[in-house]
């Protein structure tokens, strides 16, 4: 990180308004922000704090309902607010570039990634039609994509999340801009991919003498990679200071609240809750997990045909296990583990290690190639996934999905979403009885009853997460599979949801299989942890023992990749 020598971006008294059905909403109010040449500035805050809106205003990419109501934006001596659209269009990509939060959404799904890089180069006259392909492949090389000449021809859906993020970075840096704005560039990435992406951004921006704005709700990330940090709350800047200073001695109550809610070594679940929140009566303690076995997985294998070997038609016309060994990819490779009654077990590893595939097989949404899944003495792996949905056993195993928005039907109210499993398998009849049960579940997960008649788009991320949890516990399951249930949530909302999950486990006597790449969260919630790599289990044991004294290099690499704020 480099000390600023002169100002590149100067934002003064910025106010942004949006026209809504309920009137004018001020998303950003009187924001001051400066970025020096060669400086990395972090903007931190929770959803709705105005972080992204501020960056969109700087790039003049607000949607139709938004407008800059007041203030000045000066970039390298140019009055951005009053510049013509053609002048701003010339700035975008060439002088100011952006890495968006969702890399797949930022890429054209029906255009090869190499051609998309060419488009940027040609638009800003950084290449000719004759050398555009060569320069696009060079851009892919710079972001450390293996076999860039092959990836040039790939579509976004053929690439992993981490690789898509690298393509987006290649697009953003193709024209060597002076300022890079990275909007939550590591959301949804595992810790090692997150570190690789952030190290790559830092390295490439240093090489080109660029400045960076890092927008994040991850305080650890901000402390590790930023020279200065700007804290935003409800559209306003509440604190600005050098990174080391703001984490050592936060001045504003909101900054202290964010730091308190951040999972960290030495903290317990109750420590994360806001100081003004009443603590539930149930103690937040991990159980010893000494009960009888509830789930036993033995030699579980899942194979897929390799890409390009026979394709979809071959899959349709071949029966299970008929693929020659050379033509298959083993996503899960002979794993065995156990979950006891009342126990929480964490399943961790990088993207592609097989943890989600494992959870989908345990949930019986996906058939295993071979192996056994014994639930309460019955081998449920022998039951086809499509038949399992209608069996009474389905009530006893439920799931909370990763994305609280995508996992809810947008046409269902919260009450209808919670009631869905009750209607299907709950055996409860009568509108009034079902509604009463929905209200009981809402109270149980801390969702205000008056929100039950709202649709998902009318709920916050934390409220949608509570709807997903209420739906999962509606049938009083014995095992709940939690697939990254807090990955998309702000740290303070995450703290409340994690405490809720712990309390529900105790009060309802449930067991958890917690799939996550956040080892700090696993440390807080889980009794034992299983570490997966390339489809195999490489280490397992009691959480504190594994995370405090890991036995394998791979687990040590995962732990070393976690950015820790100096709390």
N, C-alpha and C positions, 0 to 999 in steps of 0.2 A: 504494500500500500504506500502511496506517495503523497507527500504533503502538497496541498494546493499552492500554486504559484500565482495564478490569476483566475478571474471568474469566467467560466464558459457559459453557464446558465444562471440567470437571475430572475426569480419569480417574486413579484411584490404584490401583496394585498390581493391575492387571487381569490375570486368568488365565482363559483359555478352553480347554476340553477337548472333544475329540470321541471318541465311542465308535466303535471300528472292530473289525473281525474279529480284528485282532492285539492288541487291548487299547486302553487309553486313550492318546490322543495329545494332548500339550499344544501347541496351535497358537500360543498367545500366553501369555507368562510375565512376570508382574510389570511390566506396562507402565504408565508414568506419562505423561500427556499433558494439556496445558492449551491452551485456545484462548481468546484474549481477544476482547472485543467489537470488531468491525471489523477483526480480524486474519486474515491468510491464512497457514495453517500447511501446509507440505508434509510428507508422509510418503513417504520413498523407501526402496527396497530391491527385491530380486529376488523372483521368484515363490516363494511359500512362506515369505516372511519374516514374514507375519502382518499386512500392511497392511490388506487388505480385511476380514479377520476382525475386526480391531479396530473398524473402522467398522460392521460388521454388529452387533457387540456393543453399540455405542453406540445403534444404532437398534432393538436387540432383534429382529433378523430372522435370527438364526442358524437353521440347519436343525435338524431333530429330533435329529440325532446330536450336536449341539453344545450346550454349556451354559457359563454364566459360573460358574466354580468358585470364584473369589475376587476381591476388589477392590470398588471403588465407582465409580459413574458418576453424576456430578451435573451436571445441565443447568439453568441458570438457577434454581438453588435446588431443583430437583426431583430426588429420588432415583430415577433411571431404573431401576436394577437391581431395586429392590423395588416399583416402581410396578405397578399392576394392568394387565392387557392393554388394557382400555378407555382408561385414562389414556395408555398408550404409543401406542395407535392414534390418539388425539387429537393427540399430539405430532408423529407422523409426517406429513409433508406440510405441516402448518400451522406448526410451529416448527422441525423438522429435516427437511430434504429431501435427496434423493440423486440424482445423475446417474450412472447405471450405465455400466460399461465398454462393453457391446455395446448400442448404441441400438436396433437392430432387435429384439433379444431382449427389451428392456425395454418395447417397445410391443406392444399386442394386434394381431396381424396381420389380424384380421377385423373390426376396428372403426375407423371413420374417426378421424383424429387429433384433429379438433375435438371429437368426442364424448368422447374420452378426457380432454381437458382439462376439459370440462364435468363429467365424473364427479368429478374432484378438487375442483373448485370447489363442487359441490353437497354432496359428502361432508363438507367442512369448513365448510359454511354461509357460503361466500364469494360466493355468487351464488344468485339465485332461479331457478326454471325459466323465468321470463320473460326474464331478462337474461343467462342463462348463455352463450348463443351469442355475444352481443356481447362479453362478457368473454373468452371463449375466442379470438375473433378478435383482440382487443386483446393477449392473451398472445402470439399468433403474431406480431403486429406488433412487439412489444417485442424479440423475438429476431431481428428483421431478415429475416423470411421474405418473399420477394416474393409479391405477390398473396395475402395471407393469407386473404381471403374465399373464394378458390378452393381453397387448400391445406386449409382447414377440412374440406372434403369428401373429401380424399385419404386413401388407405390407405397404411400404411408402405411397402409394396412399390413404390409409385408414386413414392417420394422417394429422393433420393441419400443416401449415408451421412452427409454433412455436414448435410443438411437434416433427417434423422431425429434427429441429435444436437441440433439446434436445437429440435426438437419436445420432446425429452426435457428440455432446459433450460427450455422454456416450462412443461412439466408441473411441474418441480421448483420453479420460482419463482412459480407461479400464485397461491399463498397467501401470498407474501412471508414466507418463514420467516426465523428469526434465524440459522440455521446451514445452509449448503449443503455437502454432502460430495460431491466430484467424484472418482469412482473411475476413473482412467485415461481421462478424458473425450476424449482425442484419439488413442487407439490406432487405427491403420488409416487416419487422415486424412492427406491431403497437407499439406505445410508451410504453404501459404497458408490452407487451411481450418482447420488447427490453430491458427494465429495468430488467425484471425477468431473462432473458438470461444472461445479463452482470453481475448481482448480483450473479447468480449461478456460472459463470465462476470464478469470484473473490473469492467466498467462497470456491469452491472446490480446486482451485489452492493454496490458503492460507493453507487449511487443509493439503495438500500434500507437502507444501514447494516448490512449482513449480515457475518457471519464465514464463512470458507471453510476447509475441509480439502481439500487437493489431494493425492490418492494417485497416485503416478507412479513409473516406473523411469527417467524421462528427467531427468537432472540439469540439463540446459539449461533445461528447462521450469520446474523447481523454482527455479533461480537467478533466472529472469526474472520470476516471478510471486509468489514467497512471501516473507513477512517472516521467518519462522523455518522451519528444516528439522529434521525428526526422522528419523534413519536407523535402520531396523530390519533385523535379521539373525536368522534362525531363531527368530522369535517374540519377540525381545527388542529393546528400544531400546538401541543401542550408542553413539549420539551425538545430542546436541541442541544447536543453536546458531543464532544469527542467520544468515540466508542468506549475506550477504557474508563472514562470519567462517568458516563451515564450508567454503566453497569456496576461501577464501584460505589457511586453515590447518587442514586436516582432522586430527583427533586420533587417530581409530581406524583400524586397518589395513583394516577392511572398507570404510570410506568411501573410503580411498585406492585400494582395489581397484576400486570403482565408477567413480571418477574416471579412473583409468588406462584402463579398458575403454571409455570413452566416445569415439566417433569425433570428431576435432577437426582443425582446421587445423594443419599442421606435423607431424602424427603419421603414422607408417606402420603397416602391418598388424601388424608384430612389436611395436610399442610398446603395442598394446592388450592383449597377452597378460598374464595374471597373472605376477608376478615369480617365483613358485615353479614355473612351468610350463617344462619343458624345451623349448627352441626347436628345431623341426625343422631338418634340414640344408639343405633347399631354401631359397634366399634369397627373401624376399618382395619381389620387384621386378616392376613392371609391364613387360610386354614392349613392344618398339617397334612391334609389329604390322606389320612390313614384309613379311610373306609374301604368297603369292598369294591371290586372292579366293576365299573359301569360299561366301559368301552375297551375292547382289546383289538388292536389291529396287528395282523400277522402276515409278513411276507407280501405286502400289498404292492402290486405292479400296475402301471397304466402305460400302455403303448399307443402311439399314433403312427400312421403311415408317414414317411418322410415326404416333405414337399417335393413335388415333381415326380414321385414314383407312383404312377398310375392315376393320381389325382382323385377327384370326387367319384368318378365312375367306378374306379377300382374299389373304393371304399364301399360303394353300394353293392357290388356284386361279390365281395369276399366276406366270408363269415368271420366272426371273432377269432383271433389268434392265427389266422391263415397267412399273415404277412411274413415273408422270410425275414430272418433276423437282421439282415443287411438293409432291409427296406423300412425298418421301424425306428422310431425315436422313443426312448423310455423317459417319459416325463416324471414318473415315480418308479423307483428301482428297488423293490423288495424291502420296504420299510416295515418296522414293527414298533409299536408303542402302546401304552395303556393310560386310561384316565379313570381315576377312582371317583366314587360318589363324593360330591361336595368339593371336588378339586378343580382348580383352574390350571390349565396347561397351555403354555405359549408355544406357538409354532413360528419360528423366525427363519429368515434367510433372504437372499437377494431375489429380485424379480427373475422368474424363470426357474427357481430352484425346485418347484413342485408343491409348494405349500397350499396354494389355492386349489390345485388339482386334487390334492389329498383331502381337503375340507369338502370339496364337491362330491367326492366318492363317499366320505363318511356321512354326508347329508343325504346320500342316495339320489343326487341329481345327475350323477355320472356313473356309468358302470365300470367296474375294475376289469383289467385284463386277466388278472389272477390274484390269489391271496384271499384272506379272510377279514371280515369286519364283524366282530362279535359284540352285539349290544345286549346287555343283560342276559347273556347266555345263548342268544340266538344269532346265527350267522346271517346277517342281513345282506352281505355281499352276493349271496346266491339269489336274491330277489332282484329282478330287473328294475332299473330306476323308474321306468314309466308305470310299472305296476305298484311300486312302493307308495306313490302319491296318495292312493285311495285307501291304504291300510291303516288300521288303528295305531300301528307303530309310528306313523308319521307325526302323530300328536306329541310323541315323546322326544323327538329330535327336531329342533327348530333353528333358524338362522337369522342373524342380523347382518344385513349386507353392507358392503363398503360405502356405497354412495347413497346417502339418505334421500337424495332427490330422484335419482334414476330408479331406485327400488320401489318407489311409490307410484301407483297409477295416477296420472295427472287429472283424470276425470272422477276420481274417488275423493270424497271428503276424508278427513282424518278418521272420523267415526267409521266410515265404510271400509277404510283400509284395515282398521283394527278388527272390525267385525268379520272380515272375509274368512279367516280360518275358523272362526266360531260357527259361521253358517255351514262351512264345508265339513268340519270334523268335530265341532264342539258339542253337537247334540242339543244345543239350546234353541228353543223355538219361541216365536213371539217377538214383535218389534220392541215392545217395552222391556222385556227381559234382556234382549241383546243390548239395547241402549244402556240399560243399567250396568251391565257387565263392562261395556266400553268406558263408561264414566268411572267405574271402579278401577279399571286398568289405567286410565288417564291419571287418576289421583295417585296411583301406585308409582308411576314413572315421573310424577311431577309436572304433568302437562295440564294447564288450566282447562277445565271442562268447557268453558266458553269457546275454546279453539277447536273443538271437535267437529264443528260444522264448516270449518275452513278447508280450502283445497291446498295442495302442497305449495303452489306458488305464493300463497298468502301466509306461509309459515317461514320462520327463520331456520337456519341449518340445525341449530340445537333442538328446535321444536320438532323438525322432521325426524331427527335421530331418535327422539323420544317416541314418536309414532311408530317407527320401525321396531323399537324395543318392546313397546306395548303389544304390537302385533305378534312378535316372537314369543312372548310369555303368555299370550291369551289362552293357550291350551294347557298351561302348567307343565311345560316340558321338563324332562330330567337332564337333557343335554342341550346346551345352546352353543352354536358355532358362531363366533364373532369374527367376521372378516373385515379387518381394518375399520372398525365401527366409528373411530374418531379421527381418521386420517384427514377428512375435509373440514374439520371443525377448528375454530379459534381455540387458543390455549385455555381461556377461562371457561368456555363452554365444554371443552374436552375434560377439564377438571371435574365439572359437575356431573357429566355423563359417566365418567369412570367411577366416581363415588356412588352414583346411582346403580351401576352394574354390580359393584361390590355388595351394596346393601340388598339388592334383589337376590343375589346368589345366596346370601345368608338367610333371608326371610323365606325364600321359596325352596331352599335346599337343592339348588341346581348345580350342575357341573359345567365348566366352560372349556371350549377349545378356542383359544384366542390367536387368530392369525394376524401377524403384524410384522412390519419392518422397523418399528420404533422400539428399540431395546429399553429405553428409559420407561416407556409405558408398560412394557412386559414386566420389568423389574417391580413396578408398583402393584400390578394386578395378579400376577401368576405365581403359583406355588412351585411349579416346575417349568423348565423350558427345554424345547427340542430344537436343535439347530440343523437346518437342511441345506444341502448344497448339491446341485446337479442331480436332483432326484433321490439322493441318499441322506440318511441321518448321519451327521459327522460328530455330534456331541449332544448329550442330554444329561439332565440332573436337576437338583434343586436350584431355583433361580439365582439366589445369592451366590451359591458356590460356583455356578457356571459363569456368571457375569463378573464376579469378583476375581476368580482365578481360572480363566478358561484354559482348557488343556490343548486345544487345537489352534494352529496359526490362523485358520479361517475365522474362528470366533473372535480372536484377538483383532483381526482386520476389521470386522464389523464394529467392534467396540471403539477402535481407534478412529473410525470414520465419523463418529457422532460429534457434531460441534457442541461444545459446552459453554454456555454463558458463564462468566465469572461471578456466580451468585454466592 
